[in-house]
Amino acid sequence: MYAILRQGNHQYRVSPGDLIQIDLIDAEPGSEVTLDGVLAVRNGSQFHVGAPQVDGATVRAKVTRHDRGEKIMVYKFTRRKGAERRRGHRQSFTELYIRAIGMNGSDLKAEE
């Protein structure tokens, strides 16, 4: 069983028990959040595809932590002009533990 959900400008394929990192959201660590942007759900041989979202489908997740990712270096230069710029960036994220995938108010798989 899995679901494809959209959070921000990214899409994630999640199953119950997965840990995912999404863009920073305003939620306390330890709290439970419900993600509604479910684009598709597969449960055994059943496959539900939304247009654009599946009606009544939700993903319940627990916020485990907030953190910042690895530093990436951005380097730009203009040839023959002596102009160069170097800058670092660390993206903030929220880590989620996927507890259950629900359709029309009932969980398709119990919490693990």
KAZI-V332747 format. One record per run of one state. SS is the DSSP state (H for helix, E for strand, - for the rest). FROM is the first residue (numbers start at 1). LEN is the number of residues. If there is no record, write none. Layout:
SS;FROM;LEN / SS;FROM;LEN
This chain:
-;1;1 / E;2;6 / -;8;2 / E;10;5 / -;15;4 / E;19;5 / -;24;8 / E;32;4 / -;36;2 / E;38;6 / -;44;2 / E;46;4 / -;50;7 / E;57;12 / -;69;3 / E;72;7 / -;79;4 / E;83;7 / -;90;2 / E;92;12 / -;104;2 / E;106;2 / -;108;5
